[in-house]
């Protein structure tokens, strides 16, 4: 009788299991990175819009600070929702999105437009900037500006709000969906003069 057969089989199984565990550990997919979105340092407070004047365009509603960590993050789309007492469908001519390259909180000639201008089809509706394919490198930060162009139909006392409702982003290395927290990202404009 082979006295060694009783321990050779368990040892062999243990070796196989150990090798398998090492292989799995080496090929375990990396965890997805993160995308942090907060208000930027030049984000405006309530914007006061004088009704009936020509300078009711290029109004900065939000400056967003976007930071990628853990891997490069590709932003595919971003959706904004309107609110407030004013009628967004008739009071807002267009919504525009830019990369604020100089981080100054204003639209300049060097800032990069993202997507095409959007407009609200209904009051308190949404607009989506799709097919962006904007990549923020691991450890890097970008500042984005959300711009409103108002129409002459706005009236004194009306308020217009915009908030980030959804963002579609993917990690370049992990190929996994990345979902940032979007709470508190709200911009406000009021028609009239500040108190």
Residue pairs with C-beta under 8 A, 6 or more apart in sequence:
29 174
30 71
30 173
30 174
31 70
31 174
32 70
32 71
32 171
32 174
32 176
32 177
32 178
33 68
33 69
33 70
33 71
33 72
33 73
33 138
33 171
33 173
33 174
33 178
34 68
34 69
34 70
34 73
34 178
34 180
35 66
35 67
35 68
35 69
35 73
35 75
35 136
35 167
35 169
35 178
35 180
36 65
36 66
36 67
36 69
36 180
36 181
37 64
37 65
37 66
37 164
37 167
37 180
37 181
37 182
37 185
38 64
38 65
38 185
39 62
39 63
39 64
39 65
39 184
39 185
40 63
40 64
40 65
40 100
40 103
40 105
40 143
41 63
41 65
41 103
41 105
42 63
42 100
42 103
42 104
42 105
42 106
42 143
43 62
43 63
43 64
43 105
43 187
44 60
44 61
44 62
44 63
44 105
44 187
45 188
46 188
46 189
46 190
46 194
47 59
47 60
47 61
47 187
47 188
47 189
47 190
48 189
48 190
48 191
48 192
48 193
48 194
49 56
49 59
49 150
49 154
49 189
49 190
49 191
49 192
50 56
50 191
50 192
50 193
51 154
51 155
51 156
51 191
51 192
52 152
56 149
56 150
56 151
56 152
56 154
57 93
57 149
57 150
58 106
58 107
58 147
58 149
59 147
59 148
59 149
59 150
59 189
60 105
60 106
60 107
60 145
60 146
60 147
60 187
61 146
61 147
61 148
61 160
61 162
61 187
61 188
61 189
62 144
62 145
62 146
62 162
62 164
62 185
62 186
62 187
63 100
63 105
63 143
63 144
63 145
63 146
64 143
64 144
64 145
64 146
64 164
64 185
65 141
65 142
65 143
66 75
66 136
66 141
66 142
66 143
66 144
67 136
67 140
67 141
68 136
68 137
68 138
68 139
68 140
69 138
69 139
70 138
70 171
71 138
71 171
71 172
71 173
71 174
72 135
72 136
72 137
72 138
72 171
72 172
72 173
73 135
73 136
73 138
73 169
73 170
73 171
73 172
73 178
74 133
74 134
74 135
74 169
74 170
74 171
74 172
75 132
75 133
75 134
75 135
75 136
75 167
75 168
75 169
76 130
76 131
76 132
76 133
76 168
76 169
76 170
77 128
77 129
77 130
77 131
77 132
77 166
77 167
77 168
78 97
78 128
78 129
78 132
78 164
78 166
78 167
78 168
79 126
79 127
79 128
79 129
79 164
79 165
79 166
79 167
80 95
80 126
80 127
80 128
80 146
80 162
80 163
80 164
80 165
81 124
81 125
81 126
81 162
81 163
81 165
82 88
82 92
82 120
82 123
82 124
82 125
82 126
82 127
82 160
82 161
82 162
83 124
83 161
83 162
83 163
84 124
84 158
84 159
84 160
84 161
84 188
85 157
85 158
85 159
86 154
86 155
86 158
86 159
86 160
86 191
87 123
87 153
87 158
88 120
88 122
88 123
88 124
88 125
88 160
89 119
89 120
89 121
89 122
89 123
89 125
90 123
90 151
90 153
91 150
91 151
91 153
91 154
91 158
91 160
92 119
92 120
92 148
92 149
92 150
92 151
92 160
93 119
93 149
93 150
93 151
94 117
94 118
94 119
94 148
94 149
95 117
95 118
95 119
95 120
95 127
95 146
95 147
95 148
95 149
95 162
96 107
96 113
96 117
96 118
96 146
96 147
96 149
97 113
97 114
97 115
97 129
97 144
97 145
97 146
97 147
98 107
98 111
98 112
98 113
98 114
98 144
98 145
98 147
99 111
99 112
99 114
99 134
99 142
99 143
99 144
99 145
100 106
100 107
100 111
100 142
100 143
100 144
100 145
101 108
101 110
101 111
101 112
102 108
102 110
102 111
103 143
105 145
106 145
107 145
107 147
111 145
114 129
114 132
114 134
114 144
115 129
115 130
115 131
115 132
116 129
118 127
118 128
118 129
119 127
120 126
120 127
126 165
134 142
135 172
136 142
146 162
146 187
148 160
148 162
148 189
150 160
150 189
154 160
154 191
155 191
156 191
156 192
157 190
157 191
157 192
158 190
158 191
159 188
159 189
159 190
159 191
160 188
160 189
160 190
160 191
161 186
161 187
161 188
161 189
162 186
162 187
163 182
163 185
163 186
163 187
164 182
164 185
165 182
166 182
167 179
167 180
167 182
168 177
169 177
169 178
169 179
169 180
170 176
170 177
170 178
171 178
